Amino acid sequence: MSSNNNPLTQKEFETIYSKVPRLTVEILVKNGNGAVYLTKRAIQPCKGQWHLPGGTVRFGEPMQDAVKRIAKRELGVNVIAMKNVGYMEYPSHYEHGLDSPVGIVFEVESYEGALIPNKESTEADWFTKLPESMHADQDTFLISHGYLS
């Protein structure tokens, strides 16, 4: 991982990611019944939409380390095992003047702890069908890969 632990200011973040793609990881957690764990965003962008937890990969950070960091921060769990299950693009973001993320999706195969979302979410639940107000680009991925209907 990079020795630079200083995060970007919001202005630096917006300036950089208004000009280049942003690499993210998306965290897919399923239960024994095949339901997918989603959280409802309490913050922008996409406030009020159900989505897969995830976030930006830091400079020099291995993607699996990013999954572990973000799962701990957003869900309160320690990821033990994961597998890459694809990627998703976010045309709705750049079409609305936000940024241009590309998300690498990791399915968590095992974890320790209880799923307890942080303050970035207003709700969390298990789903076998797409909920209303699902993130416009993640819904396509979840349906096309057979996770939700």
N, C-alpha and C positions, 0 to 999 in steps of 0.2 A: 504494500500500500504506500501511497505517497507520504512523504514526511510532512507535507503541508496540511496541517489539521485545521487551518483557518478557513471557515466557509466563506463563500462569496457573499457580499452584501446583496440585498435585493436588487439594487440598481445594476450591479455587475452581472448578476444572474440574468436579469431581463435583457441587458445589452448583448451578452454573449448568445443567449438562446433565442434571440430574435433574428440571428444570422446563421446559426448552424444547428444541425439536428442535436437532440439531447437523448443520451442513452439512459434508459430506465430498466428496472427489473420489476416484474409483476409477480405477485405471490398468490398461487392457487393452492388452497387447502380444501381437501374433500374429506367427508366423513365416511363411515362404513356403509352408508346407504347411498353413496354417490352424490350427495348434496354438496354444493360449493358454498364456501364461507365468503360472504360479501359484507362490506361496510358501506355506510352512507356518509358521504363527505360532509364535514361541518365547515370546511374551508374552501376557498377558491383555489384553482379553477374547478369547475364542475360541482360547485356546492349543491347539496341536495340530491345528488345522483348516487345510485348504488355502483360500486366498483370493486375490482380486485385491489387489495392493498398493494402499494408499491412506491417506488421513488427513484430518484436520480442516483446513478452510479458516480461515485467520486473519482477524480483524476487518479489513476494508478491503482484503483481498487479492483481486485478480482470480483467478478459478478457474483460468485457464490458467497463471498464475504459481504457484499452489498445485500443479498437476500437475508443473510443472518442478521445484519445490522438493522435492516428495515423491519423484519419480522419481530425482532425484540422491541424496537421503538413503537411500532404501530399496533402490534398484536400481543406483546408481552410474553412471547414464547421463544425458546431456544430451538432453532432448526437443527436436527440431527442428520437427516438425509433429504436430498432433493434431486429432481431430474429436470432437465430442460425439455419443454414440450412445444416450443415454437416461439414465434415473435408476432408482435402486432404493431401496426402503424396507426397514427392518430391524425387522419386528415381533418377531423372536426376541430382540432386545436389550431392548425395553421389557417384553416378556412375562417376561423373566428379571431384571427390576429393574436393568438396566444404564443405558441412555439411549435416545434416540430419534433415531438418525441418518437422514439422507436423503442418499444418495450420487449425485452426478452422475458418470456414467461417460464417460471419455474414452479413445478408441482412439488409441494412439500410432501415427502413420503413418510416422515416421522418427525416429531417434535416433542419437547418437554415443556410442561407448564399448561396453564389454562389460557384459552383465547380471551384476552381482555383488551379491547380496542382502546387506544388513547384518545385524547381530546380532539384529534383531527376528524373523528367520526361521531355522528349523533346516534347511530344505531348500528347493529350488526346482527346477522342471522344466516341460517343455512337455507339454500335454495336448490330446487331441482328444476324449476322453470324460471325464466327471466322475470325479474320484478319490474314493475312500472318504474320509470325514471332510472333506467339502467344507462350507464355511460355508453354513448353512441358508438364508440369504436370497439369497446370490450365486448359488447353484446355479439357483434359479428364473429369475433374470435371464439367465444364460448359456444355459440351455436355450431359454427363450422367445424369445430374440433370435438363435438359431441358431448360437451360438459353440461350444457343446459338446453332446454327446448323452448 
